[in-house]
Amino acid sequence: MSYSTKISLLVKKCILPVYLSLIATTSMAQSAKTSLPIGVFDSGTGGLTVLNALLTLDFFNNKTGEQKPDGKPDFESEYFQYLADQSNMPYGNYAAENKTDLLKEHILKNIDFLLGKQYATLEKNTWVSQDKLPVKMLVVACNTATAYALPDIKFYLNQQAVNVSVIGVIDAGAKAALEWQKKNGTGVIGVFATAGTVASNGYQRTLKAFAKGMGMQEPFVVSQGGIGLAESIDRDWAYFVDTLQQTRKDYKGPSIKNAQYPIDTALLKLYNFNTTNNKILCEYDGKGSCLDMQLNDPSNYVRYHLVSLLEGMLKTNPHQQMNTLILGCTHYPFLKDSIANVLKELYNSNQNGQYRYRNVLASEVKLIDPSVETAKEAYVSLRTTRLKNTATKRAPQFFISVPNTAMKEVDLQPDGWFTYQYKYGRVAGANKEYVKVVPFDDKNISSATYTRFKEAIPVVYAAIKKALY
């Protein structure tokens, strides 16, 4: 028998079966992975606007992957796990409290949960673990988390030897803003985001880098940190309590007496706050004059911050009008109509025959919601990594972090969530299980919040109700 014949027999009898077995094993492993859910997380419920974009996107042909709608949702074969880290929100305040290390720790714990196989339920005052599937892809549906921790997330996944792709929202928002201006004319780009996202300069850096890569002139960027807006949307006690009738000491939002975020009484006509149903709370003196004023409604936070943004532009004098505004927090699209209406109102605001803001504000402002661009990026990644689901689709799951009441040290507000002092007084590296992650229900998400979902993101709302009942 020749040498070549011996080699041929060896390959056929020994090497080929092993090789085919390895291929089959790899194929089975890949198939098992493709059937896993896509994980989406945010500091609260704002990231549901990104999930809504994922569920409704029709930008691609599902068979070919071409950028050509085919009348079918691009993620029609996929299912999702959503996590709202409600206990630890707002993320935007950690930078101001010098606790970005604690913020990163929370974010990595969210990653661990989504990659993990268990969640919790409370049964007869005892925490019980329940089974869930790990995710195959991560969408960071939070601008602050993206700004501060995206590199940390990627490094962490590499350290864990987990082959999971990660999509953030900042790149998508910056790209969409620049592409719109390239087609419709340049102008000032506004970034309306959390205080933490603004402090990170994440959007400014990304816009500068992308503009250079697109052959565009570096844009003039202005920013406004929307302290209290995302918090009021998620009904954070320190910023919004709809049952209040008078001012309070534990309020953290803009006020006449707040030196960092002051309400300027000279601008009250421009703010044009809605004062009905205790949406503005005043501390009165004996003569009925308002000594202090506190915001107590999301729409009034919008009014305060947009006036503050434009007042800042009057001081910096960019010599251009703002024609583009990035909604740099995933909570803000819930109030997209309100933001658009207030901008039009301010453009037309006339005092003594003078239009105060027309030198800095365009008559039409394009509101950039990064969620759609994020969904497009996630779809491309899904196809590139060959992770499209070919198995049976499962129902989506919705999770939320709640205080771990088994810890005696936990300090709670009257509404059952962490106090501001406890939330930001914790330190990184303490190795404590501050929260438990449980499914959405009618207690940890208010009826008013569900109503907002129904109006703004009906597809997600329907999925949540199906998951609940």
ABEGO torsion letter per residue (X at the ends): XBAAAAAAAAAAAAAAAAAAAAAAAAAAAAAAAAABBBBBBBABAAAAAAAAAAAABBABBAAAGBBBBAGBBAAAABBBBBBBBAAAOBAAAAAAAGAAAAAAAAAAAAAAAAABABBBBBBGGBBBBBBBBBBABBBBABAAAAAAAAAAAAAAAAAAGBBBBBBBAAAAAAAAAAAAAAAAEBBBBBBBBBAAAAAAGAAAAAAAAAAAAAGBBBBBBBBBBBBGAAAAAAGBAAABBAABABBBAABABBBAABAABBBBAAAAAAAGBBABGGABBBBBBAAGBBABBBBABAAAAAAAAAAAAAAAAAAAGAGBBBABBBBABAAAAAAAAAAAAAAAAAAABBBGGBBAAAAABBABBBBBBAAAAAAAAAAAAAAAAGABBABBBBBBBBBBBBBBAABAABBBBAAGBBBAAAAAABBBGAGBBABBBBBBBAAABBAAAAAAAAAABAAAAAAAAAAAX
